[in-house]
Amino acid sequence: MKLEQLTTWLKLAFLAAIFAIAAWHFHYDWKALYLYWRSADYAHTEGRIKSVEIEKSIFASKGARFSYRIVHIDYSYSVNGTRYSGNVLGTFSPLLHLRDALDYAKKYRPGQEVTVLYDPDDPSDSLLERRLTTGTVISVAISLFIMAVLGGGFLFLYRIGIFDC
């Protein structure tokens, strides 16, 4: 393998790594978007909130500190006489989602009756609500922008001859 080919593959690997990091960073928001679309045909039943917890976690690495909130909600519900349990575990970053986390945690309290959405084909698959937060939409838009810039940059570099695959 020629040195030029090796450097081309290293450049491709570098771009792929950046793309993968961007996709991984935003995968929770993509999952929220997927769940929103997938749950459009879910059935409804009554349920009850068992517990609501919100905790602040801090991640520190090499002098940088990031804090985020984790909201954990446990609930129970019945479908055709069978009891099920469900939970919501949401991680909210302070940049895009802090207000969403606090509002979401305040919305539910232990013992509260709620409407639970569930998959008629698999009643153990459930949600408390179909929701897309502003933070989720912004995060998905940012990830699309990053991936478009990376893809466009790759095509540009390919067209001017830097990538000679």
C-alpha angles and dihedrals in degrees: 000000000000121000090243091056091048093052090047090055091047090053090049091049090050092052091046090051092052090048091049092049091051091048093047093048092056100035094108090058091047088051090052089051091049092049090049092055095039094052095057091105099040119133123235132237137161120265142165132236111240100183143350123201132172121188134181115226128189126207116197126186130164095343096314120113125199124182127197139170127241117203116196120186123178121196140167133213142166131233118187091341095309117118119225135181127213138178141198117215113181129177114203122191116214093234099061109003114033095105090045091054095050093044091047094050092048091052094068132049132179113276093021116139112234140176111250122203115213139177108255090212092051112020091188087070105083147153134197092220143350104244142158114193124209088244091056093050092048091047093050090047091051092050091049090050093050092048092047091050091049093047093045091046091052092050091048092050090047092051093051091049103252091119109051102179 
